[in-house]
């Protein structure tokens, strides 16, 4: 699908500015929110539930950073067409650029949050493992997955406004069925293969393996995650293309 990258660049800059418009702390809110969540969950699960996980603060923060991007990208992506409805009605341009730019805006915030994680990583005196470079590959998978879901939901949301509420419920459930606050070892062996059909769970677990544990997931495991993310993207973009002709009428 062709994109006007200059237009996307302008969308990203505008969206990022508007997101923190008239805010005293500005983009620092994107750094404060995961830290507040980290503090709350760390107290609850590390102190009250006494989870004995090495470097739990890094374990938890990395999971939160990945999950926060996924949530923000899909929620903003879902609403992106409707939020720019007036522009879409007046100007003829690739509608997919709107969804892509919303995800790229969230990617900027994601990299800012990674700087926060890197700070705590250095403070904890953790060394960079030889497999850490694979995290770049996991970021690609994460972006592909989020973009695919955003295309799918945004195409449906134009006509069915209940989609954002349904997705919000699924996100709440998804937080607890994804290994964010607990390790994968907590999952019973008999349901693990079904649990790991969740691509975001695979990405979070793989990210921890290469960054915190310096262990390499198997080639088949890596390829399976990529296949799932690719299929989600292809499903999303296909439905988006089929419904794109009706967007101007339905907005």
N, C-alpha and C positions, 0 to 999 in steps of 0.2 A: 504494500500500500504506500503510495507516494506521500511525502510530507513536505510542508513548507517549513524548513527549520528556522528561518528568521521569524516566522509567525509564532512557532512553538517557543522560541527564546523569549519573545515579548510576552507571551502568555505566562511563562514561568516567572519572569521578573515581576509582572503585574500581580500574579496570584500570591507570590511570596510577600510583596509589600502590603497587599490588602489584608492578608492573613493576620498581620500584626499592626494594622493601622490603628492609631489612637491608643496604643497599648504602651504603658510606661516602660515596661521591661522589654518590649519588642520581641525579637526572635529568641531572647533568653528564656522565654516561656517554654520553647521547644526543648531546652536543656533541663529546666526545672521540673517539668512534669514527670519524666521517667525517674528522676532522682527522688521525688516525693513518693512515687510508687515503690521504688526500691527500698526506701526507708521503712515504709509501712509493711511491705511483705517480708522484709528481712527480720523485723521485730517479731512478726506473727509466727513465721515458719522456723526461724533460727533459734529464737528464745522460747516462745510458748510451746511450739511443737518439737523443739530440740532436734531439728534435722542436722545430722552430722555429715555435711558435705564439704570437702576441702575447698577453700576459696569461694565460699557460698555467695559472697557479695559480687564477685565477678561472674559466677555461674548465673546468678539471678539477673544481673544487669545486662549481660549479653542477650539472654532470652527476652528481656523486656524491650531492648533496643530493636531487635528483629521483629518482635510482635507488634510494637508500636508503629513501625513503618508499615507493616502489612495492614493494620487496621486503618491508619490514616489514609494510605494510598487507595484502598478499596472504598472507603466511605466518601472521600472527596472525589474519587473517580466516578462513583455512582451518581453523584449530584452534579457533576461537571457540565453535562449537556444542558440540564435545566437551568443552572446558574448563568449560563451564557446563551440562554434561549433567544433573547432579543438580537444578539449578534448573529446567531445562526440563521434567524429568519431574514435578516437584511443582507448578509454577505454570503456568497457561495465559496466555500473553502472545505478542505477535507475535514469532516467532523471528528475523525479519529484523532486529529491533532489536539483537540480539546481534552480528551481523556488522557492522552499521552503526556501532555504538559502538566496536568494535575498530578500524575504519578512522578514526574520529574521534579516537581516542586517538593513533594514529600521526600524524594531521594536526597535533595539538598539538606533537609532537616535530618535525615537519617545519617548522613556523613558528619553533621555537627554532633549528633549524639554519639557517634563512634569516637569522636575526639574526647568526649567525656569518659567513655569506656577506656580509651587508651591512657588517659590520666590515671585512673584507678589501677589499670594494668601495671603501669610503671611504679606506682606507689606500693603495690603488692610485691614488687620485685620479681615479677614473672618474666621468664625469658621467652623470646620469640622462637617458636619451634620451626623445624624445617618444613612442616606441612602447612604453616599458617597462610602461605600464599594462595592456598585453595579457597580461602574465604572469599576471594574475588569471584571465583566461580559460583559460590553459594549466593553472593549478592546478585549475580546475573539470574540465577534460578528464582530467587525471591522477587526480583523485579518482573520477570517473565510471568510468574504466577499471579502477582498483584495486578499487573496490566491486563492479563486475560480475564480475571474476575471483574475488573473495572469495566472492560468492554462489554461483558455479558450483562452485568447489572445496570450499567448506564443505558444500554439499549432497551432494557425492560422498564427501567424507571421512568423513561419519557412517557410511557403510556400507563404503567401500573405504579402509582406513587406509594403503594404499600410495600414495595420492594425494600426501601431503606429501613423500614421497621422490622421486616423479616430478617434482613441482614444484621441488624443491630442485635436481635435475639441470638442469632447464630454465632455472632462474635462473642457474646457473653458466655455461651456454652463452650465455644472453641477455646477460650482462655483456660478452662479447667480440663479440657481433654487434649491439651497440648503441654509438653513437658517444659513449662516456664518456671514454675516454683518448685518442681520436684524432678528427680532424675528419671531416666527411662527405665531404670532397674525396678521402679515401683510398679510397673505394669506387669500383670500376670502373664506368664509365658503363653498360655492358651489363647489370649486375645491380642498378643503383641503384633502378629502379622496383619490383623485388621486395623489395629491402632496406627500402624506405620503406613497405612494408605493415606494418612493425613500429611500432605507435602510440607506444610509449615513445621510440623513436628520433626520431620526428617531434616529440614534445613537447620533448625535450631540445634538439634542434637549433633549434626555433622559439624556445625560451626564451633560448638564447644569441644568436640573431639580434636579438631586441628589447632585451635587457639589455646585452650586450657589444658588439654591432656596430651597434645602432640602425638595423636594417634591417627592413622589413615584409614578411613572407611574403605570397604571393598569396592573394587571397580564396578561390580554389578549393582551394588547399593547406590553408588553415585549416578550410574546411568539410569537406574529406575526412577530416582528423584527427578532427573532431567526429563525423562519421558513423561512423567506425570505432569510436570509444570508445562511442558510443551503442548500436551494434549489439552490442558485447561486453556492455554493461550489460543490455540487453534479453534477450540469451541467458542471462546469469547469473541474473537475477531470475525468468525464466520457468521454468528448470529448478529453481530454489530453491522456487518456489511449488508445483510439481508434486510435489516430494519432501518437502515440509514436513510432510505428514500422517503420514509414517512416522518422523519424527525421534525421537519419544518412545520408540518401540518399538526402534529400532536403537541408541540411545545406551546 
